[in-house]
Amino acid sequence: MIPARDLRQRSEIEASRLPPLLARAEHLAGTVLLGDHGRRRAGLGDDFWQYRPAQMGDSRRLIDHRRSARGDQQFVREREWQIAQSVMMWVDQGASMRFTSQAEGKAALPEKIDRARLLGLATSVLLIRGGERVGLTGTTLPPRRGNMQIMRLAEFFTIDDQAEYAPPEHRAMIPHARAVFLSDFLGDMAEVRLALTKAADRGVRGVLMQVLDPAEEMFPFHGRTIFESIGGTLSHETLKAGELRARYQQRLAARKDELTALCRATGWQFGTHHTGESAQSALLWLYRALDGGTS
């Protein structure tokens, strides 16, 4: 596991090769203008927009005590444009992401989880330098700016999930924000479908990047082979692994087609990255996708 400080340093090296990234949502393209016209999103302006229930991580100074005094729940007073500049990250830290392969005579590739963490944090660095607020999906770490937020993200990105396949976090999606999901997406598709559907219902647009080891694409196995999941909950032994290759690759292709169709239906973008490829190329793709480009 990469220490949080080293992870941040490596991520900043990757991020420094690209200009500051401004995450732009299509439905806000015509509203990101100074002045009062069309601004009906929470954010940096002085005009009140809405109250929302306080979440874990909100500063006490943001709580509106007059509104909160009406009941038992505390409320935060939001201003315009905040949501337009909020990006939520989800990096899969489940056991399946700790897989890595090693070709004969070559060094082992990075674990999928290390590459996903690096890309997630590098993207966060670019966003924060571009003036965006970045946080985690759910209620653990709300979107904020600044170097301290980068360190908080690095710390959370180094916490392993013991589940074999970690489901995407879809609680507390901020309406009309942007999101980045990084995972191998080899687990239960129902969870992915639920997360993106809930996001789309709240006007959240985003990027879904599938991170795979090359061996998971090529299936370079022959003869007697025992396949075991990283978490140790699944095991399968075969005497003719090579005969499984075609069926396995068909199922992987079907999974990619399903992810692509889901993203198209919800207004997200889908891409695949292999750990044997340059991290820079994946970061560039994320840059273009978040900045309104096409995959």
C-alpha positions as CSV (number, residue, x, y, z in Angstrom):
1,M,0.0,0.0,0.0
2,I,1.3,3.4,-1.0
3,P,1.7,5.8,2.0
4,A,-0.6,8.9,1.8
5,R,2.3,11.3,1.5
6,D,4.0,9.3,-1.3
7,L,0.7,8.9,-3.1
8,R,0.1,12.6,-3.1
9,Q,3.6,13.3,-4.4
10,R,3.3,10.9,-7.2
11,S,-0.2,12.2,-8.1
12,E,1.0,15.8,-8.1
13,I,3.8,14.8,-10.5
14,E,1.2,13.3,-12.9
15,A,-1.0,16.3,-12.5
16,S,1.7,18.9,-13.0
17,R,2.1,17.8,-16.7
18,L,-1.4,19.2,-17.6
19,P,-2.9,22.7,-17.3
20,P,-5.4,23.3,-14.6
21,L,-8.5,21.4,-15.1
22,L,-12.0,23.0,-14.8
23,A,-14.7,20.4,-14.5
24,R,-17.6,21.6,-16.6
25,A,-21.0,20.2,-16.7
26,E,-22.9,20.6,-20.1
27,H,-26.1,21.9,-18.4
28,L,-24.1,24.6,-16.6
29,A,-22.1,25.7,-19.7
30,G,-24.3,28.7,-20.3
31,T,-24.6,29.7,-16.6
32,V,-20.9,30.0,-15.6
33,L,-20.9,33.8,-16.2
34,L,-20.3,36.7,-13.9
35,G,-23.6,38.5,-13.1
36,D,-27.0,37.5,-12.0
37,H,-28.5,35.9,-15.2
38,G,-29.1,32.2,-15.1
39,R,-27.4,31.6,-11.8
40,R,-29.6,29.2,-9.9
41,R,-27.0,26.8,-8.5
42,A,-25.4,26.9,-5.0
43,G,-21.9,28.4,-4.8
44,L,-19.5,31.2,-4.3
45,G,-21.9,34.1,-4.8
46,D,-23.4,36.2,-2.0
47,D,-27.0,35.4,-3.0
48,F,-28.9,32.8,-0.9
49,W,-30.0,29.7,-2.9
50,Q,-31.3,27.0,-0.5
51,Y,-31.0,25.3,2.8
52,R,-29.8,21.7,3.0
53,P,-29.4,19.3,6.0
54,A,-26.0,19.5,7.6
55,Q,-23.7,16.6,6.7
56,M,-20.7,15.1,8.5
57,G,-17.7,17.3,7.8
58,D,-19.6,20.6,7.4
59,S,-18.0,23.4,9.3
60,R,-20.1,24.7,12.3
61,R,-19.8,28.2,11.0
62,L,-21.9,27.2,7.9
63,I,-24.9,26.1,10.1
64,D,-27.8,28.5,9.9
65,H,-29.0,28.6,13.6
66,R,-32.2,30.5,12.8
67,R,-33.4,27.9,10.3
68,S,-32.1,25.0,12.5
69,A,-34.0,26.3,15.6
70,R,-37.3,25.4,13.9
71,G,-36.8,21.7,14.5
72,D,-34.4,19.1,15.7
73,Q,-32.2,19.0,12.5
74,Q,-29.4,21.4,11.7
75,F,-29.3,23.1,8.3
76,V,-26.6,24.7,6.2
77,R,-27.3,27.9,4.2
78,E,-26.0,27.4,0.6
79,R,-25.1,30.1,-1.8
80,E,-25.0,30.2,-5.5
81,W,-22.5,28.4,-7.8
82,Q,-21.1,26.0,-5.1
83,I,-22.7,23.0,-6.8
84,A,-21.5,24.0,-10.2
85,Q,-17.9,23.7,-8.9
86,S,-18.3,20.4,-6.9
87,V,-16.8,17.1,-8.0
88,M,-17.3,13.9,-6.1
89,M,-14.8,11.0,-6.3
90,W,-15.2,7.3,-5.7
91,V,-12.2,5.0,-5.9
92,D,-13.0,1.3,-5.5
93,Q,-10.8,0.0,-2.6
94,G,-12.3,-3.5,-2.5
95,A,-10.1,-6.7,-2.5
96,S,-10.5,-7.4,-6.2
97,M,-8.6,-4.2,-6.9
98,R,-5.5,-5.6,-5.2
99,F,-4.9,-8.0,-8.2
100,T,-1.7,-7.7,-10.2
101,S,0.0,-9.9,-12.7
102,Q,3.7,-10.4,-13.7
103,A,4.9,-11.6,-17.1
104,E,7.9,-13.9,-17.1
105,G,11.1,-12.0,-16.9
106,K,9.4,-8.7,-16.2
107,A,8.6,-6.7,-13.1
108,A,5.2,-7.0,-11.6
109,L,2.7,-4.4,-12.7
110,P,1.1,-2.0,-10.1
111,E,-1.9,-3.3,-8.4
112,K,-5.2,-1.9,-9.8
113,I,-5.9,-0.2,-6.6
114,D,-2.6,1.7,-6.6
115,R,-3.2,2.9,-10.1
116,A,-6.8,3.9,-9.3
117,R,-5.8,5.8,-6.2
118,L,-3.0,7.6,-8.1
119,L,-5.4,8.6,-10.9
120,G,-8.1,9.6,-8.5
121,L,-5.8,11.9,-6.5
122,A,-4.0,13.3,-9.6
123,T,-7.4,14.3,-11.0
124,S,-8.3,15.8,-7.6
125,V,-5.1,17.9,-7.7
126,L,-5.9,19.2,-11.1
127,L,-9.5,20.1,-10.1
128,I,-8.5,21.8,-6.9
129,R,-5.8,23.8,-8.7
130,G,-8.4,24.8,-11.2
131,G,-10.6,26.3,-8.5
132,E,-13.0,23.3,-8.0
133,R,-14.2,21.8,-4.8
134,V,-13.5,18.1,-4.6
135,G,-14.7,15.5,-2.1
136,L,-15.8,11.9,-1.8
137,T,-19.2,10.4,-2.6
138,G,-21.3,9.9,0.5
139,T,-21.0,11.9,3.6
140,T,-17.5,11.2,4.7
141,L,-15.7,14.1,3.0
142,P,-17.8,16.9,1.5
143,P,-16.3,18.8,-1.5
144,R,-13.8,21.5,-0.5
145,R,-10.8,23.4,-1.9
146,G,-7.2,23.7,-0.8
147,N,-4.1,21.7,-0.1
148,M,-5.5,20.2,3.1
149,Q,-8.3,18.7,1.2
150,I,-5.8,17.0,-1.1
151,M,-4.1,15.5,2.0
152,R,-7.5,14.4,3.3
153,L,-8.3,12.7,0.0
154,A,-4.9,11.0,0.0
155,E,-5.6,9.6,3.5
156,F,-9.0,8.3,2.6
157,F,-7.7,6.7,-0.6
158,T,-5.3,4.5,1.4
159,I,-8.1,2.8,3.5
160,D,-8.7,-0.7,2.1
161,D,-12.2,-2.1,1.9
162,Q,-12.4,-5.7,3.0
163,A,-15.3,-6.5,0.7
164,E,-14.4,-8.7,-2.3
165,Y,-16.1,-6.3,-4.6
166,A,-16.9,-2.8,-3.1
167,P,-20.1,-1.3,-4.4
168,P,-20.1,2.3,-5.6
169,E,-21.0,4.9,-2.9
170,H,-24.2,6.7,-4.0
171,R,-25.4,8.4,-0.8
172,A,-25.7,12.2,-0.6
173,M,-25.2,12.9,-4.2
174,I,-25.0,16.7,-4.6
175,P,-27.5,17.8,-7.3
176,H,-26.0,18.9,-10.6
177,A,-22.5,18.2,-9.5
178,R,-19.9,16.1,-11.3
179,A,-18.5,12.7,-10.3
180,V,-15.6,10.4,-11.1
181,F,-15.8,6.6,-10.4
182,L,-12.6,4.4,-10.7
183,S,-13.0,0.7,-10.4
184,D,-12.6,-2.7,-12.2
185,F,-16.4,-2.9,-12.2
186,L,-16.2,-6.7,-12.1
187,G,-18.7,-7.0,-9.2
188,D,-22.4,-6.8,-9.0
189,M,-23.7,-4.6,-11.9
190,A,-26.9,-3.9,-10.0
191,E,-25.0,-1.7,-7.6
192,V,-23.3,0.2,-10.4
193,R,-26.7,0.6,-12.2
194,L,-28.3,1.9,-9.0
195,A,-25.5,4.4,-8.4
196,L,-25.5,5.9,-11.9
197,T,-29.3,6.0,-12.0
198,K,-29.5,7.9,-8.7
199,A,-26.8,10.2,-9.9
200,A,-28.7,10.9,-13.2
201,D,-31.9,11.5,-11.2
202,R,-30.1,14.3,-9.4
203,G,-28.6,15.8,-12.5
204,V,-25.1,14.5,-11.7
205,R,-22.9,13.9,-14.8
206,G,-19.6,12.1,-14.6
207,V,-16.9,9.8,-15.8
208,L,-16.6,6.1,-15.2
209,M,-13.1,4.6,-15.7
210,Q,-12.6,0.8,-15.6
211,V,-9.1,-0.1,-14.4
212,L,-8.0,-3.6,-15.4
213,D,-4.8,-5.6,-15.3
214,P,-3.6,-6.8,-18.8
215,A,-4.0,-10.4,-17.7
216,E,-7.7,-9.7,-17.1
217,E,-8.0,-8.8,-20.7
218,M,-5.8,-11.5,-22.3
219,F,-6.5,-14.4,-20.0
220,P,-3.0,-15.9,-20.5
221,F,-3.7,-19.2,-18.6
222,H,-3.1,-22.8,-19.8
223,G,-3.5,-26.3,-18.4
224,R,-4.2,-26.9,-14.7
225,T,-5.0,-23.6,-13.0
226,I,-6.6,-22.6,-9.7
227,F,-8.3,-19.3,-9.8
228,E,-8.8,-17.6,-6.4
229,S,-10.2,-14.3,-5.6
230,I,-8.0,-11.8,-3.7
231,G,-10.3,-11.9,-0.7
232,G,-10.3,-15.7,-0.6
233,T,-14.1,-16.1,-0.9
234,L,-14.1,-17.5,-4.4
235,S,-12.1,-20.4,-5.9
236,H,-12.3,-22.4,-9.1
237,E,-9.9,-25.2,-10.4
238,T,-9.7,-26.3,-14.0
239,L,-7.4,-28.7,-15.9
240,K,-7.9,-26.8,-19.2
241,A,-7.7,-23.1,-18.5
242,G,-7.0,-22.3,-22.1
243,E,-10.5,-23.6,-23.1
244,L,-12.1,-21.0,-20.9
245,R,-10.4,-18.1,-22.7
246,A,-13.0,-17.5,-25.3
247,R,-16.0,-17.6,-22.9
248,Y,-14.2,-15.4,-20.4
249,Q,-13.4,-12.8,-23.0
250,Q,-16.9,-12.8,-24.3
251,R,-18.3,-12.2,-20.8
252,L,-15.8,-9.4,-20.2
253,A,-16.7,-7.8,-23.5
254,A,-20.4,-8.1,-22.5
255,R,-19.6,-6.3,-19.2
256,K,-17.9,-3.5,-21.1
257,D,-20.9,-3.2,-23.4
258,E,-23.2,-3.0,-20.5
259,L,-21.2,-0.3,-18.8
260,T,-21.0,1.7,-22.0
261,A,-24.7,1.5,-22.5
262,L,-25.4,2.5,-18.9
263,C,-23.1,5.5,-19.2
264,R,-24.7,6.5,-22.5
265,A,-28.2,6.3,-20.9
266,T,-27.2,8.4,-17.8
267,G,-25.1,11.0,-19.6
268,W,-21.8,9.7,-18.2
269,Q,-18.6,8.8,-20.1
270,F,-16.9,5.4,-20.0
271,G,-13.3,4.5,-20.5
272,T,-10.9,1.6,-19.8
273,H,-7.4,1.8,-18.6
274,H,-4.9,-1.0,-18.2
275,T,-2.2,-1.0,-15.5
276,G,0.4,-1.9,-18.1
277,E,-0.2,1.5,-19.8
278,S,1.0,4.9,-18.8
279,A,-0.8,6.6,-15.9
280,Q,-0.3,9.9,-17.8
281,S,-2.4,8.6,-20.7
282,A,-5.3,7.7,-18.4
283,L,-5.0,11.1,-16.6
284,L,-5.2,12.9,-20.0
285,W,-8.3,10.9,-20.9
286,L,-9.9,11.9,-17.6
287,Y,-8.9,15.5,-18.2
288,R,-10.6,15.6,-21.6
289,A,-13.7,13.7,-20.4
290,L,-14.2,15.9,-17.3
291,D,-13.5,19.1,-19.3
292,G,-16.4,18.3,-21.7
293,G,-14.5,16.3,-24.3
294,T,-15.6,13.0,-25.7
295,S,-14.3,9.6,-24.8
